[in-house]
């Protein structure tokens, strides 16, 4: 049985009205809120090569039925959520490696 890769693509419009595309890698819900881990998608190969490869972690909020993604302002909250995502992604890739063996 072949595994087909079908990423979740998220379109985000910034404050200047510019649209950015991301692949959603994971999402987490904790006592402090909901969060997503995103990886930028580029149309231009040169932009892809210049990217540092960092995952973007944003907080998910809802207002008046609309969903918004915002930066995590608190350093402790950011570090805690970042560690949760890192642990989950490491576990995910280790499981995939074990299945391939």
MIPA-903195 format. One line per 8 residues: number of its first residue (from 0); their letters; for each residue x, y, z of N, C-alpha, C. Coordinates in steps of 0.001 Angstrom, whole numbers, padded with zeros to 6 digits. Example, Ala and Ser with C-alpha at 12.3 -4.5 7.8 and 13.67 -1.06 7.14 Angstrom:
<pts>
0	AS	013190:-005690:007800:012300:-004500:007800:013200:-003300:007800 ~ 012850:-002250:007080:013670:-001060:007140:012900:000030:007870
</pts>
This chain:
<pts>
0	XXXXXXXX	000849:-001172:000000:000000:000000:000000:000895:001235:000000 ~ 000728:002120:-000950:001579:003303:-001007:000984:004420:-000166 ~ 001886:005145:000495:001458:006293:001284:001500:007515:000388 ~ 000384:008191:000305:000310:009392:-000518:000418:010611:000376 ~ 001343:011500:000036:001559:012703:000823:000599:013788:000346 ~ -000240:014269:001256:-001225:015284:000925:-001191:016361:002013 ~ -000326:017367:001842:-000160:018365:002899:-001364:019297:003023 ~ -001556:019807:004250:-002569:020823:004491:-001932:022175:004191
8	XXXXXXXX	-002499:022893:003240:-001972:024190:002837:-002844:025283:003456 ~ -002178:026274:004058:-002856:027370:004731:-002461:028674:004053 ~ -003445:029483:003744:-003214:030803:003171:-003411:031839:004266 ~ -002397:032702:004471:-002459:033728:005510:-002250:035085:004848 ~ -003137:036025:005168:-003008:037387:004660:-002462:038245:005799 ~ -001310:038908:005549:-000703:039723:006594:-001376:041092:006697 ~ -000899:041914:007624:-001506:043227:007867:-001424:044151:006655 ~ -000454:043919:005788:-000293:044738:004583:-001154:044225:003429
16	XXXXXXXX	-001885:043108:003660:-002747:042563:002625:-002063:041567:001703 ~ -000810:041217:002001:-000065:040263:001172:-000363:038834:001626 ~ -000634:037967:000647:-000945:036572:000941:000342:035751:001010 ~ 000407:034879:002020:001539:033970:002203:000981:032553:002304 ~ 001685:031604:001716:001250:030214:001734:002160:029403:002657 ~ 001534:028508:003429:002264:027678:004371:001735:026254:004316 ~ 002603:025321:004665:002197:023948:004905:002007:023802:006411 ~ 000847:023327:006818:000608:023093:008243:001218:021751:008624
24	XXXXXXXX	002214:021799:009504:002901:020587:009923:002210:019893:011085 ~ 001680:020695:012001:001073:020120:013196:000237:021186:013883 ~ -000624:020733:014772:-001389:021650:015617:-001489:021049:017007 ~ -001505:021939:017993:-001542:021525:019393:-002571:022374:020125 ~ -003289:021749:021046:-004179:022480:021932:-003728:022206:023362 ~ -003491:023273:024121:-003068:023154:025516:-004040:023944:026389 ~ -003742:024003:027673:-004558:024793:028587:-004470:026288:028268 ~ -003374:026710:027635:-003183:028139:027339:-003706:028544:025972
32	XXXXXXXX	-004064:027584:025113:-004602:027955:023805:-004347:026916:022735 ~ -004643:027316:021495:-004419:026458:020322:-003284:027066:019499 ~ -002463:026192:018904:-001275:026636:018186:-001093:025800:016927 ~ -000424:026385:015922:-000085:025657:014706:001399:025846:014404 ~ 001983:024823:013808:003357:024879:013324:003286:024896:011802 ~ 003852:025928:011194:003765:026128:009749:005144:026192:009122 ~ 005224:025775:007866:006437:025861:007077:006108:026661:005817 ~ 006867:027740:005559:006560:028572:004384:006679:027791:003077
40	XXXXXXXX	005820:028143:002132:005861:027588:000772:006210:028743:-000164 ~ 007149:028506:-001055:007584:029553:-001980:007325:029141:-003417 ~ 006908:030114:-004226:006745:029872:-005659:008086:029889:-006371 ~ 008995:030706:-005869:010296:030914:-006486:011352:030040:-005812 ~ 012067:029256:-006595:013093:028364:-006048:014197:029139:-005335 ~ 014526:030331:-005807:015566:031142:-005168:015149:031525:-003750 ~ 013869:031859:-003570:013371:032180:-002227:013465:030954:-001320 ~ 013147:029800:-001858:013222:028555:-001089:014639:028308:-000608
48	XXXXXXXX	015625:028549:-001469:017024:028337:-001105:017494:029320:-000041 ~ 016930:030528:-000037:017337:031547:000924:016669:031371:002286 ~ 015613:030586:002349:014887:030382:003591:015761:029636:004591 ~ 015658:030019:005867:016473:029386:006901:015906:028057:007391 ~ 014716:027691:006937:014121:026411:007285:013437:026369:008635 ~ 013325:027507:009299:012671:027543:010606:011169:027346:010465 ~ 010616:026625:011406:009177:026433:011483:008579:027662:012163 ~ 007455:028108:011668:006761:029256:012248:005660:028734:013160
56	XXXXXXXX	005670:029190:014407:004676:028774:015382:003791:029971:015695 ~ 002486:029787:015510:001532:030866:015737:000401:030399:016636 ~ -000193:031352:017330:-001335:031079:018192:-002616:031281:017388 ~ -003579:030393:017572:-004858:030454:016879:-005874:031110:017812 ~ -006519:032159:017332:-007575:032806:018103:-008800:032968:017211 ~ -009937:033112:017840:-011173:033326:017090:-011885:034546:017644 ~ -012370:035366:016726:-013165:036543:017071:-014297:036663:016076 ~ -015512:036761:016581:-016699:036932:015744:-016781:035884:014635
64	XXXXXXXX	-016438:034649:014954:-016520:033567:013980:-015368:033510:012996 ~ -014420:034422:013083:-013255:034442:012198:-012049:033861:012929 ~ -011223:033111:012225:-010016:032537:012799:-008823:033406:012435 ~ -007997:033704:013451:-006812:034527:013255:-005589:033798:013786 ~ -004464:034011:013123:-003184:033504:013578:-002349:034687:014025 ~ -001745:034573:015209:-000947:035689:015712:000337:035176:016344 ~ 001316:036060:016420:002586:035722:017044:002375:035502:018535 ~ 003209:034662:019104:003183:034428:020546:004133:035446:021162
72	XXXXXXXX	003579:036374:021911:004361:037478:022475:005184:037075:023691 ~ 004665:036183:024508:005335:035790:025742:006438:034774:025440 ~ 007679:035087:025820:008816:034210:025531:008678:032837:026182 ~ 008211:032789:027420:008047:031505:028105:007005:030638:027411 ~ 005894:031250:027015:004849:030520:026295:005388:030004:024961 ~ 006114:030857:024241:006681:030461:022952:007650:029285:023121 ~ 008536:029374:024108:009515:028306:024328:008836:026993:024705 ~ 007801:027064:025545:007074:025868:025962:006378:025211:024769
80	XXXXXXXX	005685:026013:023979:004962:025473:022816:005948:024979:021763 ~ 007025:025713:021557:008051:025284:020605:008629:023928:020975 ~ 008868:023706:022271:009399:022419:022726:008382:021305:022505 ~ 007101:021594:022743:006056:020590:022492:006030:020175:021023 ~ 006077:021162:020127:006088:020850:018695:007342:020067:018317 ~ 008484:020486:018839:009737:019798:018519:009667:018334:018942 ~ 009207:018082:020164:009088:016707:020653:008142:015882:019789 ~ 007006:016474:019428:006021:015753:018610:006567:015448:017218
88	XXXXXXXX	007249:016406:016607:007774:016191:015264:008913:015169:015273 ~ 009752:015192:016308:010808:014187:016419:010189:012805:016534 ~ 009169:012676:017402:008486:011391:017567:007860:010926:016255 ~ 007243:011835:015522:006608:011495:014252:007626:010962:013248 ~ 008765:011643:013123:009767:011205:012153:010447:009917:012593 ~ 010601:009702:013895:011165:008442:014373:010226:007291:014062 ~ 008913:007497:014228:007926:006459:013897:007965:006128:012413 ~ 008091:007149:011567:008150:006913:010118:009399:006141:009745
96	XXXXX	010537:006461:010389:011776:005738:010114:011653:004273:010507 ~ 011010:003986:011644:010832:002618:012097:009937:001847:011138 ~ 008906:002501:010584:008017:001830:009635:008720:001505:008332 ~ 009695:002336:007947:010418:002128:006694:011404:000966:006781 ~ 011783:000576:007985:012788:-000479:008148:012241:-001849:007916
</pts>
